[in-house]
Each structure stands twice: as structure tokens, then as C-alpha cells.
Amino acid sequence: MPKMKTNRAAVKRFKTTGTGKIRRSRAFGSHLLSKKTSRRKRELRKSDFVSSSDMQKIKRLVNI
């Protein structure tokens, strides 16, 4: 049986922390920024953690 291939698109989007959590970037921060408040745009720049319900799917894609 061959090895599982890593999903390269997923590897570019997700990073793992030392404790095993998976970080992701937030959506909706790339265009139509004039209608968004400064606070909202500032919050969108920060990264966030993958929810626990999606964790297993992401780990399978990234081969962790």
C-alpha cells in the first residue's frame, strides 16, 4: 500500500503549534474593505485556531 499523499493546498493554509493545535487565517479580509470597520479589519489580520469538529479532517489532509 503506498503512502498517503499530503494535500499541498492544505499545507499552505494551516500551521501546527507546538501543543498540536492547528492555526488558520480568517476569511473576508481581502477585498471590499471600505465598508468594514477598522476594528473588524484589525481582527481579521489575526490568525485563529481550527475548531475541534474540523480538527480530524484537517489532520488527515496535512498528514499529521
C-alpha positions as protocol buffer text, in pm:
chain_id: "A"
residue {
  index: 1
  type: MET
  ca { x: 0 y: 0 z: 0 }
}
residue {
  index: 2
  type: PRO
  ca { x: 152 y: 338 z: -98 }
}
residue {
  index: 3
  type: LYS
  ca { x: 192 y: 624 z: 146 }
}
residue {
  index: 4
  type: MET
  ca { x: -87 y: 881 z: 181 }
}
residue {
  index: 5
  type: LYS
  ca { x: -17 y: 1198 z: -15 }
}
residue {
  index: 6
  type: THR
  ca { x: -29 y: 1528 z: 169 }
}
residue {
  index: 7
  type: ASN
  ca { x: -279 y: 1781 z: 37 }
}
residue {
  index: 8
  type: ARG
  ca { x: -42 y: 2062 z: -65 }
}
residue {
  index: 9
  type: ALA
  ca { x: -316 y: 2329 z: -65 }
}
residue {
  index: 10
  type: ALA
  ca { x: -397 y: 2242 z: 297 }
}
residue {
  index: 11
  type: VAL
  ca { x: -31 y: 2259 z: 400 }
}
residue {
  index: 12
  type: LYS
  ca { x: -12 y: 2617 z: 270 }
}
residue {
  index: 13
  type: ARG
  ca { x: -323 y: 2721 z: 465 }
}
residue {
  index: 14
  type: PHE
  ca { x: -266 y: 2556 z: 804 }
}
residue {
  index: 15
  type: LYS
  ca { x: 22 y: 2557 z: 1053 }
}
residue {
  index: 16
  type: THR
  ca { x: 55 y: 2345 z: 1363 }
}
residue {
  index: 17
  type: THR
  ca { x: 157 y: 2482 z: 1703 }
}
residue {
  index: 18
  type: GLY
  ca { x: 390 y: 2311 z: 1945 }
}
residue {
  index: 19
  type: THR
  ca { x: 97 y: 2184 z: 2150 }
}
residue {
  index: 20
  type: GLY
  ca { x: -69 y: 2023 z: 1847 }
}
residue {
  index: 21
  type: LYS
  ca { x: -336 y: 2283 z: 1775 }
}
residue {
  index: 22
  type: ILE
  ca { x: -384 y: 2393 z: 1415 }
}
residue {
  index: 23
  type: ARG
  ca { x: -378 y: 2763 z: 1323 }
}
residue {
  index: 24
  type: ARG
  ca { x: -568 y: 2913 z: 1029 }
}
residue {
  index: 25
  type: SER
  ca { x: -613 y: 3258 z: 880 }
}
residue {
  index: 26
  type: ARG
  ca { x: -950 y: 3432 z: 889 }
}
residue {
  index: 27
  type: ALA
  ca { x: -1172 y: 3482 z: 585 }
}
residue {
  index: 28
  type: PHE
  ca { x: -1328 y: 3802 z: 446 }
}
residue {
  index: 29
  type: GLY
  ca { x: -1018 y: 4022 z: 479 }
}
residue {
  index: 30
  type: SER
  ca { x: -901 y: 4056 z: 121 }
}
residue {
  index: 31
  type: HIS
  ca { x: -1146 y: 4289 z: -57 }
}
residue {
  index: 32
  type: LEU
  ca { x: -1449 y: 4517 z: -3 }
}
residue {
  index: 33
  type: LEU
  ca { x: -1262 y: 4668 z: 292 }
}
residue {
  index: 34
  type: SER
  ca { x: -1410 y: 5019 z: 280 }
}
residue {
  index: 35
  type: LYS
  ca { x: -1738 y: 4910 z: 439 }
}
residue {
  index: 36
  type: LYS
  ca { x: -1565 y: 4718 z: 718 }
}
residue {
  index: 37
  type: THR
  ca { x: -1472 y: 4896 z: 1039 }
}
residue {
  index: 38
  type: SER
  ca { x: -1109 y: 4941 z: 1143 }
}
residue {
  index: 39
  type: ARG
  ca { x: -1162 y: 4712 z: 1439 }
}
residue {
  index: 40
  type: ARG
  ca { x: -1307 y: 4436 z: 1219 }
}
residue {
  index: 41
  type: LYS
  ca { x: -1018 y: 4461 z: 971 }
}
residue {
  index: 42
  type: ARG
  ca { x: -768 y: 4452 z: 1255 }
}
residue {
  index: 43
  type: GLU
  ca { x: -932 y: 4138 z: 1398 }
}
residue {
  index: 44
  type: LEU
  ca { x: -928 y: 3971 z: 1055 }
}
residue {
  index: 45
  type: ARG
  ca { x: -548 y: 4009 z: 1039 }
}
residue {
  index: 46
  type: LYS
  ca { x: -507 y: 3782 z: 1341 }
}
residue {
  index: 47
  type: SER
  ca { x: -493 y: 3407 z: 1300 }
}
residue {
  index: 48
  type: ASP
  ca { x: -736 y: 3173 z: 1470 }
}
residue {
  index: 49
  type: PHE
  ca { x: -750 y: 2806 z: 1568 }
}
residue {
  index: 50
  type: VAL
  ca { x: -933 y: 2535 z: 1375 }
}
residue {
  index: 51
  type: SER
  ca { x: -1247 y: 2422 z: 1557 }
}
residue {
  index: 52
  type: SER
  ca { x: -1237 y: 2087 z: 1731 }
}
residue {
  index: 53
  type: SER
  ca { x: -1505 y: 1946 z: 1499 }
}
residue {
  index: 54
  type: ASP
  ca { x: -1285 y: 2013 z: 1191 }
}
residue {
  index: 55
  type: MET
  ca { x: -956 y: 1910 z: 1352 }
}
residue {
  index: 56
  type: GLN
  ca { x: -963 y: 1546 z: 1240 }
}
residue {
  index: 57
  type: LYS
  ca { x: -1040 y: 1639 z: 878 }
}
residue {
  index: 58
  type: ILE
  ca { x: -752 y: 1887 z: 862 }
}
residue {
  index: 59
  type: LYS
  ca { x: -509 y: 1643 z: 1024 }
}
residue {
  index: 60
  type: ARG
  ca { x: -597 y: 1385 z: 762 }
}
residue {
  index: 61
  type: LEU
  ca { x: -530 y: 1636 z: 480 }
}
residue {
  index: 62
  type: VAL
  ca { x: -200 y: 1754 z: 626 }
}
residue {
  index: 63
  type: ASN
  ca { x: -87 y: 1403 z: 736 }
}
residue {
  index: 64
  type: ILE
  ca { x: -10 y: 1495 z: 1098 }
}
